[in-house]
Amino acid sequence: MKKILYFMLSICFLSSCDSYLDVNEDPNYPKDVPNYLLIPSAENFISAKMGESIFNFGGFFAQYWDQAVEANQYNEIAEYNIQQAFFNYNYRDLYAGALADLQVVQKQAVEEENWADNLVATVLKAYTYQILVDMMDQAPYTEALQGKANPTPAWDEGADIYKSLLTEIDSALYKIQHPKAPLLTSQLTISSDMLLQANLSKWIVFAKALKLKLYMRSSNVQDNKDEIMALVNDTTLTLSDDIKMDVYSDATEKRNPWFECNWSDNEEGLGTKNNIASYPIISYLKITADPRISSLFSLAANSSTYEGAIPGSKTQSAADNMKNGDFSYPVMTATTPVYFYTVSELDFFIAEAQLRFGTDAAAKTAYEAAIKANFDLHGVSGDSAFIASSPIKWGNAGTTEAKIRLIGMQKWVALCMVNHGEAWTEARRLDYPALSSYTGKQVYDDQTLYTAGDLISPYVNYLGDGVIVKRVPFPETAVIMNKNTPQQKGVSTRVWWDNK
């Protein structure tokens, strides 16, 4: 089994850097492939996208890192020169890889009445569609994955997709938790799974945690209070560990996908380090005296201090004779897991929910637990003193909005080098970190103008001063091949749930 899973992992790594897949076909598998192969395959496809390309551009948009001065790979991303083809590979791999596999798993699970496999497929499907909606705002859903029967599927509104995903999760949970008759062991046995080791109880918690995420993400535009608090008050909604793909080793095509494609020296890697620390995250970690900084970034070689680049300032920094060694690098290893959902992330959602709809005391408890969980993830000590420090202390925030800012800023830190796609998404939803009123050029010229932790409109910004990326474009291949693809919108246009 291990050899089979490593083979699948290799397929996904090859796709993660330069694949080209038809969204109506799954080229890697013949018909009638068993679920014990398809489930890990889907998990690997999701990990390959979320842990590499989305992790990479999410890191730029969340301003964790920027383009290295002495390299050029990501100039366009750093300067917000986002082309229509930007999301092509992610779109294709998530549909033709992950979602195609999961559709087969669901079909076969229903035929076999294996409701455990059905739950796994439903949760992974919802997780994948959530990524697509949060990135693009709309996506093919009701007519998707019909192959040649419908090569031009309609695109559904994001709000409608969210609603359907929640209904599907509830249905999958019902089949397991509220059976009309006692279920057989075979109906409650997961065929195979690399995320949660085929532990059905953990998948039930994952399903509930994902529901909370979907409700919280849409809570600024929909009245989800009752549904949110029902989940928050569910005593079983507790993650005992982070949900992560923790299967990587330091060998070709078996490494963490971002590391494999960016920092490894083999033929799949770029061979040059393009990512250096960004000024916003470094400035915030330093001003809050955060002990996690050493687990996230290295000391700059030329100064032995933590230094970050002003977003989009690569050209000016090079003109000023600055070098890569003047900046910190992110800390990443070949074996770093790809995180799907962390204990810290769940606690931050609960903290926000309690603050808005519950009690301040419960919000404080969850907020502090979230920070501690992230310290634990990085193996860093000193969480108690940090939580009690002035800039972080819950009691020092005098208003609800000030406490939302605390949650947003600490969630931003907690997702750094963990899940950059989610970090960018939550920053858009919460509006924390806030966007500085000063441009990258102004901050570059006079850093005393800047409030530590604020996002910065890049020094070179193809969108214009004061504008940042709020979505990715509809993929060029969809625009060309599918007449039902919506009219393209600018990448500074908010997605449906982003109205704060």
KAVENDA-V704022 format. One record per pair of residues at least 4 apart in sequence whose C-alpha atoms are under 6 Angstrom apart, sorted by the first residue. I is the first residue (numbers start at 0). J is the second residue. If there is no record, write none. Layout:
BEGIN
i: {I;I}
j: {J;J}
END
This chain:
BEGIN
i: {7;9;11;11;11;12;14;15;20;22;22;22;23;23;24;25;25;34;34;35;35;37;39;39;41;41;43;44;45;46;47;47;48;49;49;50;50;50;50;51;51;51;53;53;54;54;57;57;57;57;58;58;58;58;59;59;61;62;63;63;64;64;64;64;65;65;65;65;66;66;66;67;67;67;68;68;68;68;70;75;75;77;78;78;78;79;79;80;83;83;83;84;84;86;87;88;89;91;92;93;94;95;101;104;105;105;108;108;108;108;113;114;115;115;115;116;118;120;122;125;125;129;131;132;132;132;134;134;135;135;136;136;137;137;137;138;138;139;139;139;139;142;143;145;146;151;153;172;173;174;189;191;192;192;194;194;204;211;212;214;217;217;218;223;228;238;241;241;242;242;242;243;243;243;244;244;245;247;247;247;247;248;248;248;249;249;254;254;254;255;255;255;255;257;258;258;259;259;260;260;261;261;262;263;264;264;275;275;276;276;276;277;277;278;278;278;278;279;280;281;282;283;283;284;284;292;295;295;296;296;296;297;297;298;298;298;298;299;299;299;299;299;299;299;300;301;301;305;306;306;307;310;311;311;311;312;312;316;317;343;343;343;346;346;347;347;350;350;350;352;353;353;353;354;354;354;371;373;374;386;386;387;388;396;396;404;406;407;408;411;414;414;421;425;426;426;428;432;433;434;434;435;435;435;437;438;439;439;439;439;439;440;442;456;462;468;468;469;469;469;469;470;471;476;477;478;493}
j: {40;252;15;44;47;252;18;47;91;91;94;95;144;146;95;95;96;38;104;190;191;100;192;193;97;100;47;97;49;50;51;256;52;53;54;54;256;257;337;55;256;257;57;420;419;420;61;419;420;423;62;63;64;419;64;65;423;277;277;280;274;275;276;277;274;275;277;310;73;273;274;273;274;275;313;317;322;323;273;79;80;311;311;459;460;460;461;461;472;474;475;474;475;474;474;92;93;95;96;97;98;99;120;108;117;120;112;113;116;117;186;186;187;188;189;189;171;124;206;129;164;133;135;136;137;157;470;471;470;471;157;494;155;156;157;154;155;143;153;154;155;152;152;149;150;481;483;176;177;178;197;197;196;197;243;244;236;215;216;218;221;496;223;227;232;342;341;342;339;340;341;337;338;339;336;337;336;253;254;255;334;253;254;334;254;333;259;333;334;259;333;334;335;261;262;333;263;268;267;268;268;269;268;268;268;270;327;328;307;327;328;307;308;282;307;308;309;452;452;307;451;451;452;288;289;296;329;330;328;329;330;327;328;303;304;305;327;303;304;305;324;325;326;327;324;324;325;327;326;327;326;457;457;458;459;316;458;321;321;369;372;373;365;369;366;369;362;365;366;356;357;358;362;358;359;362;382;413;379;391;392;392;392;401;402;408;410;431;432;422;418;422;425;429;430;431;497;453;453;453;454;453;454;455;441;456;443;455;456;457;458;458;446;465;466;490;491;490;491;492;493;490;490;480;481;484;497}
END
